[in-house]
Amino acid sequence: MRRCSCVPITACIRLESTVANQRRKVQRSVLLAAVTLLTSPGCETVRETGSMTSQRSIPLDIHSRAEPNRVRVTHLNLDLTLDFAMKRAEGTARLHLRRLDRQAPLVLDAKDLEIIRVTGDGEGERPFQTGPRDARLGSALSITLNPADQAVTIHYRTTPAAEAMQWLGPEQTAGGKHAFLFTQGQSILTRSWIPLQDSPGVRITYEARIQAPQGLTPLMSAEQLGRDRSGAHRFRMDRPIPPYLIALACGELEFQPISGRCGVWAEPPVARKARDELFDAERMIQSAEKLFGPYRWGRYDILVLPPSFPFGGMENPRLTFATPTILAGDKSLVGLVAHELSHSWSGNLVTNARWSDFWLNEGFTVYLEQRIMEQIYGPERSNMEKQLGRRDLEEELKTLEPWQQVLECNLQGRHPDEGFSQVPYEKGALFLRRIEELVGRKAFDKFLNRYFKQFQFQSITTSDFLASLNEILLADHPVAAKKLDIDSWVRQPGLPPDAQAVTSELLRQVDTELARWKSGVTPGELATSGWVTHQWLHFIQGLPEPLLAGQMRALDNAFQFTQSGNSEILSQWLLAAIRNRYTQADARLEAFLMNVGRRKFLKPIYSELAKTPEGLARARALYAKARPRYHAVSTGTLDGILK
């Protein structure tokens, strides 16, 4: 029934409204029943009824030994002294507790920690026991509590085996004068430097006091409170976060401001370059706030780490960690900042409760990143990155087992990192773009804002998301709900046929030049002026194989690929050099592997080398020299490739 909005409320209109509401309630009931069937937990069971993160129940995390539904950690007071000579941290972790079962012990996750003693609220020490060590999960640390204990203090020290902590010598830094330390907690490594309930479902607040050597500046994923009388640096995070987001770095650092709430930390030789490259960060924050709601973390700073950092970036709240490999000089790789910033909503504000739901962090974040890039740099730039992302996904799907190709994956008996691929990122983003396509951007943006508000500072499961999707959005769009095949997207391998395909005019131009080169046009005659990084990547990846040594040499002479300072371009060229036995790049390949620790680059290069017997021997020789420079996240992957 059509009616004018200016007509006063009448009995007829009230009847219309009542009928419409009843119709929506029926639709919601039907859809909720369907979603319930599709979203019942398939990978892991829940300890208590209901999967929603709440005061009373946290979903079972198969990658944690903790028992937070009996005794739960709510706040951490961390007091550590950093010893660079011994490569360890020593001090205390005071854990504040919510005792849901007054008879239960406190059970924590710990891996390769030296526990000295445990004290409670009252006098005397508390008995504790460390369970058997599992190579993946570490050990359960069980502490017997007195009836009055509302907190315990664990006196401990880390060991050089702590996987989360990478201690770098001066020769591994940009300045070359001082040592450096950084931590990487995702996914289950925080337990190797702090005894905690190391599960993304257990959110805590924290305060910290860090004593560092003279001349070195510690930073954490928290508000900086200055120094105390002893010179120790103090920090506070007053919003609950999952343990993997507790982060620490320490080195010779310089700050370069971008805006009143945003800036860049880096080693002095890198700091100004990093600030200039990342200057659009404030614009990105403003863009994200317009799209997804207010930024909830106060400051947004970026710390550019030494090159051994294993990831492109890590979304630690208030302090994104970033690899120096994004400093291309032309802002072509700043999409990484948009990605890590987007985690301030998807991942940090709303977190996956289990690692089988990892796509809730990364699929959402890729989608948000694409929206920010589109708003700041235009649709063509965004379309180019979308097209390349889908191509990378399709290529990787060919190499993955069926269990790795689903969004809500089964990680039983596996390390969370084994589920790491383009699937939670790109397939997850494509799923959200499909929903947007069906309901329209305006409706989907409204849903996103309500979703982030509904689950703010909570950890949720895929079932929680789908129930919210139904209740807030699909119930009011029954036609879209009927067309959306949730099961195919979430629990079936491969890419559904309705996945959105995007084409880019800038990449079409690259295809034209590739065709000209294949027809005999020399590299110097190609129209490549003004190409950005993504176009060059498309060009290198589109080269036919095999290539003759003369062809590789001609391309290299024309475009200086082997000498490129852009790590994305260089890594793709080195892969082509390995496949085509282009020995002129050998020295550059060795230097790259010795100085860059980003797993994204290392994994494909070592894998390509390992495809032939002689290449495998070469890879093992290079790895033996380079391995001490890599983080445990990278070596954990590479050890398996080169075993």
N, C-alpha and C positions, 0 to 999 in steps of 0.2 A: 504494500500500500504506500503510495507517495503522499507526502504531506508537506506543507510549508512550515518552516521553522518558526514563523511568527504567530502561528495559531495558538491560542491559549490552551491550557491543559483542560481536557474534557473527559467525560466518561469513556468516550470512544477511544481517545488516545491512551487513557490508562489501560483499557482493554487490550489495545494493540501492544502496549509495552509489556503487559503481563504475558500475553501469548508469546511475544518475542523472547522474553526471559525464560519461559518454560521450554521453548524450543531450544534455546542455547543450553539449558541445563541438561536436556536429553542428549544433545550433541556431545556435551562434555562427558556425560556418563558413558556413552558408547565409545567415544574416542579414548577415554581414560582406561576403559576395560581393554581396548585393543593395545594401547601403549603398555599397560601392565603386563600383558602376555609377552610383549616384545622386550620389555626392560627388566624382567625378573633377573637377578644376578646370575650370570652364567659362568663366571670365572672363579669367584670366591664367595663364600657364604658370609652372612652378617652375624655377629655374636648375639645381638639383641634385636628384637622386632623393630623393623623400620631402618632404612638406610640413611636417613637424613642426619647430618652431623648435628648433635644436640648436646645438652648437658648430660644426658644419660647414656647415649650410645654412639660409638664410633665404629664404622665398618671394619671388618676384619682385614688387616693388612698382612698378607702372607710373607712380606719382606721385613717384618719386624718381630722381635721376640717379646716386645712389651705387652703389657696387659692394661691399657688405659681405661677400660670399662670397669676395672676394680679399684685401681689407684692411678690418678691422672696427674701429670705434671702440668702446671698452669703458668709458672713464671720461673725464669732462670736469672740468677745473679752469678756472673762469670768473673773471676779474678785470676788473670794469667800473667806470667812473666815469660817473655820470649827469649830463648837461648839459641842464638844463631850458630854458635860454635858446636853445640851438641845436637842441633836440629830437633829441638823439642820445646814444648810449652809446659809450664808447671804452675799449679795453683789449685783453685777450688771452683766447684760448681755447686751452688746452693739452689736446690730445687724446691719450689713451693708446690703443695699438693692439694688435690681434691680427693678425699678418701670416700669412695663410693661403697667400698666393702671394708669395714673397719677391721676385719680379721686378715685381710690380704697383705702380702708383702708388696713393696714397690719393685716393679720389674722394668729394667731399662735395657737399651741396646748399647753394647760396647764392643769395640773391635781394636785390638792391639793397643789398649790403654793399660797403664800401670796404676792400679788402684791402691793407694797407700792406706787410707782409712776412711770411715764414714762416721759422721757425728749427727745427732738429731737435735731437736729443740731443747731437750734437757741435757743433763750432764751425762758423760760417758759416750762410748762408741757404740755403733749399731752393727750387729753381725751382718756380713754380706757374703755372697757366694757367686762365683763366676762359673757359668755353665760351659759345656763343651764348645769349642770353637768351630764354627762353620766357615768355610772359605768365602762364601758369599755374604753371609749375614753377620758374621762375628759371633759374639756370645751374649747370652742373657745375663745381666747383672741383677741379682735378686737381693734386696735389702730388707731385713726384718725391722719393722717399725714398732716403737712404743705407742701405747694408746693415745698419748697427748701429742705425738709428732704431727705437725702441720708442714714441716719442711725438713730436709736433710741436707747436709753439706758433704760433698764428696771431695776428698783430697786426692789429687791424682797428677800424673804427668803423661804426656803423649810420648810416643816412641818414633824413631825414624821410619818405622813401617806405616805410619799414619797415612792412609791413601788420600785423605782430603787435603793434606798440607804439602805444598811444594816449596822447598827451601832452595833458592837459587843463589849461586855464587856470583860475585861481582862480574865475572866474565860473561854471564848469561843475561845481563841487563844492558839497557841503552847507555847508561852513564859509565858503567865499567868500574865504579869505585866502591859501591856498597852492595851488600847482600840484599835479597828480597824474599818476601814470603807472601803467598796467597793461599786461600783455602777454596775448595770447590766441593760443596756438600751434596749437590744433586748427582745421583738420586738417593743413595743410601750410604753416603760417606761421612756425614756429620758425626756419626757414632764413633769415628776413628779419631776425633779431636775433642768431642764433648760427650760425656755419658748422658744420654737422653732417651726419650721415647721417640726414636727416629722414624716417624711415620708421617706422611703428609696430612693424615687425618687428625693429628694432635697439634693444635695451634697453641702457641705460647707467646707471652711477652718476655722481654729480657732487658737486663742492664749488664754492663760490662766495664771492667777496669783492666786496661792493658798496659803493662810495663814493657817498654821497648828500649833498645840501645840508643844512646845519644846520636842525634843526627838522622834518625829514622822516624817516619811518621806513620802510626797505625791508623787505619780507617776501618769502619765496620758498616754493615747494612743497618744503620741506626742513626739517631740524632747525635751529633757531637756536642758534648757537655763541657769541653775544655779539659784542663789538667787539674789534678788535686795537688796537695802540698808536696807530695813525694815526686811529682812530675809524671805520674801515670795518666794516661788518657782515659776519659770516661765517656760512655755511650749509653743511650737509652732507646729502646723500641717499645712504645706503649700501645701498639696495635698488634693483635695476635697474628703470628705468622707460623707456617710450618717449619720444622727444624732445618730443612735443606736450604732455607733462605738466610740462615745465620752465616754471615760471611766476614772474613777478616783478611786484610792485606796490610803489609808493612814494608816500607822501603824509602828511598830518597824520592820524595814526591813534591810536586809544585801544583798549585791551584790556579786555574785560569777561568774567570767568571764569564758566563754567557748572559745571564739575566739575574734578577734578584733571587730566584729560586733554583737556578740551574747553572752548572759549570762543569769543568773538566779537570780531573786530577791525572797527572802523568809524571814520568821521570822528566827532569828538567830539559834534556835534549829533545824531547818529543812534545812537551806541553803546548807550546804555541802552535805548532803544526796541527796537533790534535784539536785544539780549540777552533782553529779556522775551518777544519774539515767538518766538525760536528756542530757548527754554529747554528744550524737549523733546529736544534733540539728544543728550544723554547717554542718555536712555531709548531713543532710536532705536539708538544703538550697542549697548547691552545687548541689545535685541531682535534685532538683526541677528546678533550673536555667537551667541545661542541657536539661531538658525535655520541659519546658514551657516558657522559656525566662527569662530576668533579674529580679531579686528581686528589687522592685521599692520603698521600704520604708526606706532605710538606715539601721537602726538597726533592729534586731529581738531578743527581750528579752522575757523571760517567768517569770511571777509572780505566784508563788505558794501561793494560798490563804488559809485562814483557812477553815476547813471542811464544813462550812455551805454554801459555794458557791453552787448554785443550778445546775450547769452544769458540765460536764467533763472539758470543756474548752470554752473560748470565744475569738474570733479571733481579738480582738482590735488591730489595726495597730501599729506596733513597740512594742507592749506589750501584748502578749497573756496572758490571765488569765487562770489558771489551778487549778484543784482540787488536794488536796494532796492524794486523793485515787488512783492516778496513780503511786505513789511511791511504787511499789511492791518489789523493791530490785533486780529484775532480768531483767529489761528493757522490760518486756513482755507487758507492757501497753503503751509504748511510741508511739504506733500508733496514740494516741491522739495528740501528738505534730506534727506528720506528717499531721494530719487532719487540725489542726489550722493553721499550716504554709501554707498549700495549699490554705486556705482562702485568703492569700495575693494576689492570682491571682483570684480565684473564690469567690466572696463575697465582698472583699475589693476593688480590682481593677475593677472588673465588678460585679455589684450588681443587685439583683432583684429590679425592680422599684415598685412592689406591693407585698404584702405578699402572694397573690395567686400564685406568681411565685417563691416561696421560694425554689423550687427544683433547680432553676438555681444556687443558692448558694450551697446547700448541696449535690445535686446529683453530680455536677461537683467536689466538694471537696472530696467526698468519692472516686470518680474515681481517682483523682490526688493523694490522700493519698495511694491508692492501688498501684499505679505506683511507688511512692517513696519507699514504703515498699518492693516492689519486687526488686527494684534496690539495696537497701542497705542490706536487710536481705535474699534475694533470693526468687524464685518463690514459694517454698513450704510454707514458712511463709505467703506469700500473699494469696496463694490458701486456706490455712486454714482459714484466716480471711474472705475471700470471701464466703466460704461455710457456715461459721457460720452466716455471715450477711444475706445471702439469707434465711437460716433457720429461723432466727428471723423475717424477713419480712413475710415469709409465715405464721408463727404462728400469727403475729399481724394482718395480713389481715383477719383472721377468726373473729376478734373482731371488725373490723371497718365497719362503714356505707359506702355505695357506694361512696358518695361524698368525703370521706376521702381517697379513694383508687386511686384517679387520681392525676397526677402530677400538672396540672393547675387547682387548686381546687376552688370551689365557697365558699368564706368566707363571703358572704353577711349576715349581722346580727350576725356574729360570731367574737369572739376574734381570732386574728392570731394564738395564741397558741393552739387553737382547731384543727388546721391543722398540729400540730406537731406530727409526728410518724415516723416509719421506711420508709414510702412511699417516701417522698422527698429525703431521704438519699439513701436507698438501691435500690428502684425502679429507681430513677434517675440515679444512677451509672450503673445499669444494662442496661438502655436505651443507655447510652454512650458506654458501652462495646459492645452492639449489633451493633452500628454504626461502631465501630472499627473493629469488626469481619467481617463486610460486605465490608469495603473499604481497610482494612489493616492498621496496626499500623503506618507505615511510613506516609501514607496519612493523617491519623487522627491526628497524632502529628503535621503535618504541618498546618492542619486546626486549631488546638487548639492555636498554636502560633499566627496565623493570627487573630483568634477570640479575643484573649486577647489584641492584639494590636489595633484591630478595635474599640473595645468598652472600652478601658482603661479609668478609672475614669468616667465612665458613669453608669447609672442605666437603665436596659432594661427589656423588657417583654419576655414571652415565644414566642410571635409572632416575635419579633426581632431576637431571637436566631434561630428560624426555618427558617426565611428568609435568615439569614447569612449562615446557614447550607446548604441550597439549593444553594445559589449563589457561595460560596467558595468551597464546597465539592461535593454535590450530583449531581450538573449539569455536573460534569466531571466523574461521576460514575453512569451512567443511570441504569445499572443492579442492583447495590446496592440500588439505589433509588426506584426501582420497588419492591424490596423485603422488604423494610423498611416500616412497617405499623405505620406511625406516629400517626394516630388517636388512635389506640389501646394503644400505649405507653403513650400518653399525656393526652387523655381525656376519656378513658374507664377504668372502675374499674378492679381490679384484675391484675394478672401478665400475659402478653402475652405468648403464647406457644413458641415463639422463644427466650425467655429469656435464657441467657447463664447459664449453670450449670457447676460448678467447683467442683472437688473432691480433697481431700487432703489425702496423704498417712499417715500423722501424725494423722489425725482423724480416718483413717481406723484402725490404730494400737489401738486406744482407743476403737473402736467398738469390736475389737478382745478380749480385756481384759474385756469389759463389758459382752460379751458372756461367757467368762470363769467364771466370778463371778456369773452370773445367773445359770451356770451349777453346782455350789457348791464350787468352789475354794474360799478359804478365802481371805479377802482383803489383808492380808500381803503377800500372794503368787503372787499377780498380778505384772506384769512387768511395773511399773510406774516410774522407775528411769529416771530422765532427762525430765520429762514432764514439759511443760510450761503452763502458765495460761489458754490458749485457750483449751488445751487438758483436763485440769481439769474441765473446764466449760462444755465441751462436755460430760465428764464422769458423772458429777452430773445431768445434764439435761437428760441423757440417762437412769438414774436409773428407774426401774419399780415402779409403785405405785398400791396399797399402800405398804409401807414397815413396817415390824414389828419393835417394839422398839429394839429388839435384833440386828436386821440387821443395823439399824441406829447407834446403839451404837458401833457395830463392825467396821463399816466404819469410825466412828469418832475417835475411839481409834487408828486405823491404820494410818489415814491421818491427824488427828488433825484439822478437818474442822472448828469446833466451835471456835478454838483459832487462826484461820488463820489471819494474818495481811494483806492479800491481799483482798481488799474490793470486787473485782469482784467475787472471789471464795466464800468469806463469804456470800455475798448477795444471791448467788444461793443456798448455803447450808441452809441458814435461810428460804428460800422459801420451800425447801424440809422439813425442820423441822416443819414448820407451817402445811403443808399438811399432814404430818404423825404424828402430835401431839408428837413430840420429845421434851419433856419438859426440858431435860438437856441443851437445847440451849436458854431457856427463858431469862436468865440473859444477855447473850450475845446479844440477839435480842434487849432488852431494851436499852443496852448501845449503840448499833449501831444506833438505831433510835434517841437517844439523842445527838449523836455526829456527825452524818453525815447528810448533808443537800442536797446531790445530788439527784435531782428528778428522775434520771434513776433508783436509788436503792429504793427510798421511795415509788414511785407509785406502783410497783408490790408487795412490801411487805405489804403495807396498804391494797391494793386491795385483796390480798390473805387472810389477816386476816378478811376482811369485808364479806367474803363469808358465814360465819356462824354467828348465833346470838351471841354466846359467844365470837367469834373472833371479831365481830364488837364492842362489849362492851369493850373488851380489847384494840382494836385499838383506840377507842375514848379516853380511859383513858391515853394511852401512848401519843397520839397526843396532849392532853390538856397540858401535861408537856413539850413536845418537840416543840410545834408550835412556841413559841417565839424565838427559835433558828434558825428557817428556814427563807429563803428569800421568798419574796412575790411570786416569780415565782413558788416555790414549794407549798406554802400554797394555791395559786389559784387553783392548781390541786387537792390537798388533801382535801380541803374544799368540793369540789364536790363529792369526793369518800365517805367521812364520814359525809355528810350532815345529 
